[in-house]
C-alpha cells in the first residue's frame, strides 16, 4: 500500500500557483493508485476526491490568524503546527513518503519527522525536486539552511541552478532531480480576444515587495504616449502593496487605462481577454503558475531572465529582461505594442515548449521514481 502525505501550506480556496500544482499532483497520484493524505495549514477539501484523507488546522484557525499577522510569528506557528499535525498523521496513517510542495515553514518539521521515522521526504521546489534520503553529508548545515529558508529563497528566486542548490543545501547530486513545474496545457488552450484597436496587458499575483506590480505601473507611465493609447491594463491580486499600487495609478494619471482588481478565481477569462502577460518581479524564479498558464495559452510573456528560465525557453519564445526595472520594462512594452503582429509568434513557440516539456506524464514519471 503506497501512502503519500502531501504537505502544502495552503489549499483551496486559498489557492495560487503552488496550491494548484499540488491539486494536480494529488489527482495524478490517485490515478496511479497511490493512497493520498493531504495536510495544509489553511484550506478545505472542496476540490478533493473522496479518496483523499484531509487534515488542516481548522479548529485552531482563529488562534493562527490572530498571531500570524507578524511574519516571524507566522513562521514559528507554521513550524509548531507542522510538527504537531505531521507527527499525528505519521502515527495514525502509517505513511511511506512525505511530499512537501515548497511549503516554507512546514518543511522543517516534515524533514525532521521524516528522518526520525525513516520516511523518505521529497521536497518540490519551484524549479527542481530535492530528494532527501536517509543520510546527509552535513546535517547541521542542512538544518541551518532549512531554518533560514527565507534567506535561501532569495537566492533561489534569482534563478538558482542545480550547482547553487547543491552548494546552499549541501544536497548530494544523486538526491537532486531537476523537473519543471507541470501544468495541464489543454486547460488553457484559449482563443485570442477578438480583433480590437487595443492590446490587453495583464498581471496575476500578489501585490507585494517580492512580485512588485508597482514596477509595471511605473513602466506604463514611461511608455510613449501614443503606445499607451493602444493598450488597456488589468491587475489581479491582493497584498500589502495594494494601496501603494492604487496610489501610483492615481499619481501617474493612469486610471483611464489601468484597473486594479482583487484576486480572481476565473483566470481563464482574464487570459482569454488579454494578449500580453507581464510578471514584473525582479527576483521571481521561472515557472510561476501564472507564467505557465500564459505560456499554455500562447500569450506573450515578459518577465525577468533567469538561469532556470533559460533552461527551457530562449529569446524566440518570450521576452526575458536582464534587469527588471521600470525603464527596461517600458522599452520592451513599447516595442511589443509597435510590433505585436510580428512578435506574437513567440507565444506560439512557448506553448509548444509547454506541451513538450511541462506535461504531467513526464513530471509524474520523475516524481514516481523519487517516491518509489
Residue pairs with C-beta under 8 A, 6 or more apart in sequence:
1 35
1 96
2 33
2 34
2 35
2 96
2 97
2 371
3 34
3 35
3 36
3 37
3 93
3 94
3 95
3 96
3 97
4 29
4 34
4 35
4 36
4 37
4 95
4 96
4 97
4 98
4 99
4 371
5 37
5 38
5 39
5 86
5 89
5 90
5 93
5 95
5 97
5 98
5 99
6 22
6 25
6 26
6 29
6 36
6 37
6 38
6 39
6 99
6 101
7 39
7 40
7 82
7 86
7 98
7 99
7 100
7 101
7 103
7 106
7 107
7 110
8 18
8 19
8 22
8 38
8 39
8 40
8 43
8 100
8 101
8 103
9 18
9 40
9 41
9 42
9 78
9 103
9 104
9 105
9 106
10 16
10 19
10 40
10 41
10 42
10 43
11 19
11 22
11 23
11 38
11 40
11 42
11 43
11 44
11 56
12 19
12 23
12 43
12 44
12 46
12 47
13 43
13 44
13 46
13 265
14 42
14 43
15 23
15 43
15 265
16 205
16 206
16 289
17 181
17 288
17 289
17 290
17 292
18 101
18 102
18 126
18 289
19 43
20 289
21 101
21 124
21 181
21 182
21 183
21 289
22 38
22 101
23 47
23 48
24 182
24 183
24 184
24 360
25 99
25 101
25 182
25 364
25 367
26 36
26 38
26 48
26 49
26 52
27 49
28 360
28 364
29 36
29 364
30 36
30 49
30 51
30 52
32 364
32 368
34 371
35 51
35 53
36 51
36 52
36 53
37 52
37 53
37 54
37 55
37 89
37 93
37 95
38 45
38 48
38 52
38 53
38 54
38 55
39 55
39 56
39 85
39 86
39 89
40 55
40 56
41 56
41 57
41 64
41 78
41 81
41 82
41 106
42 56
42 57
42 61
42 64
43 56
44 54
44 56
44 58
45 52
45 54
48 54
53 93
55 85
55 88
55 89
57 64
57 81
57 85
60 81
64 77
64 81
67 73
67 74
67 77
68 74
68 77
74 105
75 104
75 105
75 150
76 105
77 105
78 104
78 105
78 106
79 105
79 106
79 108
79 109
81 106
82 105
82 106
82 108
82 109
82 110
83 109
83 112
83 113
86 98
86 106
86 109
86 110
86 113
87 109
87 113
89 95
90 113
90 117
90 119
95 119
96 119
96 120
97 119
97 120
97 121
97 122
97 371
98 110
98 113
98 114
98 119
98 120
98 121
98 122
99 121
99 122
99 124
99 367
99 371
100 106
100 107
100 110
100 111
100 121
100 122
100 123
100 124
101 124
102 123
102 124
102 125
102 126
103 110
104 149
104 150
104 153
105 149
107 123
107 146
107 149
108 143
108 146
108 147
108 149
110 121
111 121
111 123
111 132
111 146
112 143
113 119
114 120
114 121
114 132
115 121
115 134
118 134
120 131
120 132
120 133
120 134
120 370
120 371
121 132
122 129
122 130
122 131
122 132
122 367
122 370
122 371
123 129
123 130
123 131
123 132
124 179
124 367
125 156
125 165
126 156
126 181
126 285
126 286
126 287
126 288
126 308
127 156
127 160
127 178
127 180
127 181
127 285
127 286
127 287
127 308
127 311
128 162
128 165
128 176
128 177
128 178
128 179
129 176
129 177
129 178
129 179
129 366
129 367
129 370
130 165
130 169
130 171
130 175
130 176
130 177
131 175
131 176
131 177
131 370
132 171
132 175
133 175
136 142
136 170
137 170
137 172
138 170
141 170
142 169
142 170
142 171
145 152
145 168
145 169
145 170
152 168
152 169
154 283
155 164
155 168
156 165
156 285
157 210
157 281
157 283
157 284
157 285
158 283
158 285
158 306
159 285
159 286
159 304
159 306
159 307
159 308
159 309
160 168
160 285
160 307
160 308
161 307
161 308
161 311
162 173
162 176
162 178
165 171
165 176
166 172
166 173
166 176
177 366
177 369
177 370
178 311
179 363
179 366
179 367
180 287
180 312
180 357
180 358
180 363
181 287
181 289
181 292
181 358
181 363
182 358
182 359
182 360
182 362
182 363
182 364
183 289
183 292
183 293
183 296
183 354
183 358
183 360
184 360
185 296
185 351
185 354
185 355
185 358
185 359
187 268
187 296
188 268
188 271
188 293
188 296
188 297
189 296
189 297
190 268
190 271
190 272
190 297
191 272
192 275
192 298
193 200
193 272
193 273
193 274
193 275
197 230
198 230
198 231
198 232
199 230
199 231
199 232
199 275
199 276
199 336
199 337
199 340
200 231
200 232
200 233
200 234
200 273
200 274
200 275
200 276
201 231
201 232
201 233
201 234
201 274
201 275
201 276
201 277
201 278
201 333
202 233
202 234
202 235
202 236
202 270
202 271
202 274
202 276
202 277
202 278
203 213
203 216
203 233
203 234
203 235
203 236
203 237
203 277
203 278
203 279
203 280
204 236
204 237
204 264
204 267
204 270
204 277
204 290
204 293
205 211
205 213
205 236
205 237
205 279
205 281
205 288
205 290
206 237
206 238
206 239
206 241
207 213
207 235
207 237
207 238
207 239
207 240
207 241
207 242
207 244
207 245
208 239
208 240
208 241
209 240
209 241
210 281
210 283
210 284
211 237
211 239
211 279
211 280
211 281
211 284
212 241
212 280
212 281
212 282
212 324
213 235
213 237
213 241
213 245
213 280
214 241
214 244
214 245
214 248
214 280
215 280
215 282
215 324
215 325
215 326
215 329
216 233
216 235
216 278
216 280
216 329
217 235
217 245
217 248
217 249
217 252
217 254
217 258
218 248
218 252
218 326
218 330
219 280
219 326
219 327
219 329
219 330
219 333
220 228
220 231
220 233
220 252
220 254
220 257
220 258
220 330
220 333
221 252
221 253
221 254
221 326
221 330
222 326
222 327
222 330
223 330
223 333
223 334
223 337
224 334
227 333
227 334
227 337
227 338
228 257
230 337
231 257
231 333
231 337
232 257
232 258
232 259
233 254
233 257
233 258
233 259
234 258
234 259
234 261
234 270
234 274
235 245
235 258
235 259
235 260
235 261
236 261
236 262
236 263
236 264
236 270
237 261
237 262
237 263
238 262
238 263
242 260
245 260
246 260
248 254
249 255
249 258
249 260
264 270
267 290
267 293
271 277
271 293
271 294
271 297
271 299
272 297
274 299
275 299
275 300
275 340
275 344
276 299
276 300
276 301
276 302
276 333
276 336
277 290
277 291
277 294
277 299
277 300
277 301
277 302
278 301
278 302
278 303
278 329
278 333
279 288
279 290
279 291
279 301
279 302
279 303
279 304
280 303
280 324
280 329
281 303
281 304
281 324
282 304
282 323
282 324
282 325
283 304
284 303
284 304
285 306
285 308
285 309
286 303
286 306
286 308
286 309
286 311
286 312
286 313
287 308
287 309
291 301
291 303
292 354
292 358
294 301
295 301
295 317
295 318
295 347
295 350
295 351
295 353
295 354
296 351
296 354
297 347
297 351
298 347
298 348
298 350
298 351
299 347
300 318
300 319
300 336
300 340
300 343
300 344
300 346
300 347
301 318
301 319
301 347
301 350
302 318
302 319
302 321
302 329
302 332
302 333
302 336
303 309
303 318
303 319
303 320
303 321
303 324
304 320
304 321
304 323
304 324
305 320
305 321
305 322
306 320
309 318
309 320
310 320
312 353
312 357
312 358
313 320
313 350
313 353
316 346
316 349
317 346
317 349
317 350
317 353
318 346
318 350
319 332
319 336
319 346
321 328
321 329
321 332
322 328
335 343
336 343
